[in-house]
Amino acid sequence: MTNPSLTQNDEEAGKIELMSSFQPQLAQFQSSNFDDMIKKMGMPDDNPKFWIEEKLDGERMQMHMVEDDSIPGGKRFAFWSRKGKDYTYMYGKGFEDQDSALTKFLEGAFDPNTKNFILDGEMIEWDYDPESGQDSMKEFGTLKTAALRQQKNKFTEGTRPLFRVFDCLFCNDLDVSRHTLETRRKLLARVVKGVHRRLEILPYTVAENAKEIENALRLVIDRAGEGLVLKNPNSDYRLNDRNNMWMKVKPEYMNEFGESLDCVVIGGYFGSGHRGGGLSSFLCGLRADQNAINQGASLL
C-alpha cells in the first residue's frame, strides 16, 4: 500500500497527524427520496453497490495509538471527541492505566504488527451482564456516568463504554484517508481484532436499491435505533466536511416532528432479542389543541 498523493485542495483542507485531534468527516442530511440519495452518492453504473451502517446514539470519537516505551505496555493512546475535547483522561492512555474506562481492557485487541494508527468511530454506552442476560445499548445521556464508573470497576459486568469503530485513517506511518472507504475497511479488519463489548468494528450491509434502505430502516425503528448512514465504498475521507459520499437517514417521524416533543407516555412494548425483558418502545400521546384540530389533526 502506498501513500496517496495530495492535491492543493487536500492540503488546504488539513492533514491527519498522529496524536493531534482533527475535525472528522460528517454525513450529509437526507433528502426525502431514497432513490435521489442513491444518485447523489455517485456510485458508478457498473458497480452501483453502497453500504448501510446503523447510526449510533453515542459520541463521535477518534482513537490514536503510538508506540511508546515510557508507557507501561508499550503503547500510548489518546482520545478526542468531534469537537476536539480530549477524553484521554477518561478512556485511558495505556493498557496498564488502571484509571481508564477502556484501554485497560484492550490488551490483545489489535494486530501486534501495528505500531500506530488512528481509528474513527462512535463511543456508546452498553449494558452487559452475561449472568442476567442483559446485553443492550443504553441512551447516550448516561455515557459519561458509565465511563466514570468503569474507571473504578475491575469487573466485566454492568454498563460500560463500547467503542464501535467504522474507519481507519492512519496506520503504520501512512495517512490512508485518500484511499477508498473499501480499502480503509479492509485495513481496519486487519488492524482491529476487537474485545467483545469493549471495542468492536461496526458492521455494514451491502445494498443496491431503495427497497433495501427501507427494510434496514424498519429494522432500526423496531429496535428503537437512531437511523442509518449510507456510504459510497469508493469514497475517500474528507476532514471537516459534510458531503454526499456519506448520507444520514433518520426515521420519518424524527424529520417530520423534530427530536424533542412534549408527550405523555401511555403504554409500552416489550422488546425481543437483545432488548428482551425490557421495554423497547413506547406509545405516547401528543396533545392536539383546537387550532391543530382545525388544521386537520386526527383524534383517536
N, C-alpha and C positions, 0 to 999 in steps of 0.2 A: 504494500500500500504506500503510495507516495502522497506527499502533502500537496493539496490542490493550490494553484496559484490564485492570488487575489487581484481583482481589478481595482482601479482607483476608487470606485464607489464602495467596494467592500472595505477598503481601508478607512474611508470616511465614516462608515457605519460602526467601526470599532473592531477590536481584536480580542479574541478569547485568550486569557492568560491564567496560568495556574495560580491558585491561592489569591485570586483577586476577583471580586464579585463583578457581575455584568447584568445588564437588562436582558431578560430572555425573550425568545420569540413567543408571540401570543396568537391565539386562534381568532379568526375573523368572526364577527357576528353573523348568524344565519340569515338567509332570505326566507321567504315564505314557501318556496317551492324546492323540493329535494332535487328535481331534475336540473334546475338552474344552478344549484350548489355544485352538482357534479360537473357541469360545464365550466364553472368558474375555477374549479381546481385544476383544469387543464391537462388531464391525462391524455396521452396520445391515442389515436383511434385504434392502432394495432395492439394496444395494451391498456384497456380502459379501467383496469383494476385500481381501487383505492382501499384505504384501511379505515376501519371503525374501531375507536377506543372508547371506553367508558370515561366520561368526565367525572372526576373525583371531587368529593366535598372536603377539601383539605387546604393546605398552604403550599404554594409553589416553592420548591426548594432546589438548590444546586449543592451537590456534594463534591468537594475537591479532595484528592488524596495525593500525597507525595511521599517518597522515601525520606526518612529522617532518623538517623541512628541515635539522636538525642532523645527520641520519644520511646518509651517502653513499648516493645512490639515492632518498632522499626518503621511505622507508618504514621504520618501526621494527616489529620482530617480537618476540614473546615466546611461550614455550612452557612449559606446565605439565602434569605428569602427573595422573592420577586422584587421587592423594593430596596434590597441591599442591606437589610438588617442582619447582623452577624449573630447566628444562633449556635456557634461552636460551643459556647459555654454550656448549652443545654444538651445538645445531641452528642458531643464528645470530640476530643482531639486525638484520641488513640485507642487501640484495642484494650489497653490496661487502665484506661481512665475510669475509675470507679465512680466518679461523679457524673458520668454520661448517662443519657437516657437511651442511647442507641449503640454507639460504637463498641461498647464493652461486650455486646452480644454478637459482633460481626466477624470475629476471627474465623477464617476459613470461608468467608463469603465471596472472596474474589480469587481470580486466577493468580497463582503465585508468581507468574512471569510478568505480571502487570506492575510496573514501577510507579506509574502516576496516571491519573485520569480526572475527568470532570464529567459527572453524571447529572442529568436534568430529570426532575420528577415531581411528585406530589407527596408531601408528608400528611398522612391521615392518622386518625386515632382508631385503633382496633381493640375490640374486647375479645380476649382469647383465654378460655379456660377449658382445657380438654376434659377434665373430670366432670364438669357440669354440662359439657356440650356447647357452651357459649362460643360463638365464632362469627362475629359480625362487625361491620364498620359503625362507628359512632359519629355523632354530629361534630362538625368542625369546631364549634364554640368551646369544647372542653379539651382540645388537643394540648394546650399548654399545661393544664392541670394534670393530665395523664403523663406528660413528659416529666414534670417536676416530681411526680410520684415514682416514676421509673428510675430517676436518679438515685433514689434511696432504696430501691427494691432489687434484691438479688435473685428473686424468683421469677418464674416464667408466666404465671397466670395473671389474669386481670387486664385492665386497659393499658395500652402502651402505644408509642409512636410506631407507625409502619411506613417505611419509605417505599413507595411504588415508583420505580424508575421507568421512563419511557424514551430516553435518549442518551447517547454518549457523544460528547463534543470534542473530547481531547483524550488521547491515550498514548502512553509511551513516547512523550515529547512531540507528538504530532497533533496539530489542530485539524480535526476531521470534519469541522462544521460545514465545509463546502462540498463534501461528499453527499451522495443521496441519502435520504432517510433509510432506504432499504439497506444500504451498505452500513450505515451507522447502527442499525438494529442488529445486524449480523455481528458487528464488533461488540456491541453490548452483550449479546448472548455468550460471547467468548470470555468477556471480562468478568461478568457477574454470575456467580454460582447461586448466590442468594442464601437467606436464612428464613425459614418459614415464619411468617407473620412478624418479621423484623425488617427484612429488605427483600423485595420481590420485583421481578420485571412485570410491568403492566402488559397483559396480553392484548392482542388486536385480532380483528376478524377481517378477512379479505372479502371485498364486495365489488359488485359491478353495476348495480342499479338502485333506483329509488326505493323499490319494494324492500330491499334488504336493510336500508336505513330505517324505514318504518317499522319493520319487525324488531330490529335491535332497540329502537326507542321504546316500543311497547314493553319489551323485557325490562328495560331500565325503569320505566314508570312503575311496573309491577313490583320492583324491588325498592321503590321509593328513592331511586337514584337521582343524580343531578342532571344527567343528559349524556350527550355523546360528543366526541371530537372526530371529525373526518380529516384524513391526511392523505396527501399525494405522496406515494412512496418514492417518487423521482425527485422530490424537492430537497434543496439544501436548507441550512439553518440560518436565519437572519436575526441578528441581535437587535433587540429593541424595536421589533417590527411586528405588525399585525397584517397578514396578507391572506390571500385566498388558498394558499397551499395547505393551511390548517383552517378548518371551519367548525365553529361551535354550533351544536344543535341542542336546544333545550325543549322540554315538553311544551306543547301549545298553551297549556294553562298558565305556565310561567310567563310566556311572552305576552299573552292577552291581558292578564290581570296584574302583572308585576309579581315580585317575590315576597312582598310584605302586605299582608291582608289582616284586617281585624275580623277574626272568625270565632265562632263558638263551636267547640268540639262536641258532637252529639252522638258519636259512635266510633268504633274501631274495628279493624280486621286483623286477625292473626296471620302471620306470615308462614312461609314454608321454606324448606332448605335451611340455609344458614340463618334465616330470620325466624325459624320455627320456635314456638313457645313464647314469642313476644309479638307486640303489636307492630305491624309493618306499615300500615297506612291508616288514615283516619277519615271519617265522614264529618265534614264541617258545614256549619251554617253561616251564610253571609247575609247580613241584614239588607233588605231592599226597601228603601223609603218610597214615598208616594211618587216622587219625581222619577225614580228608577222604574217603577211600575208603569208610569205613563209613557216611558220611553221603550217599553216592551219587555222588561224583566219578567220572567215567569216565576210563579209561586207554586211550590209543591204542596 
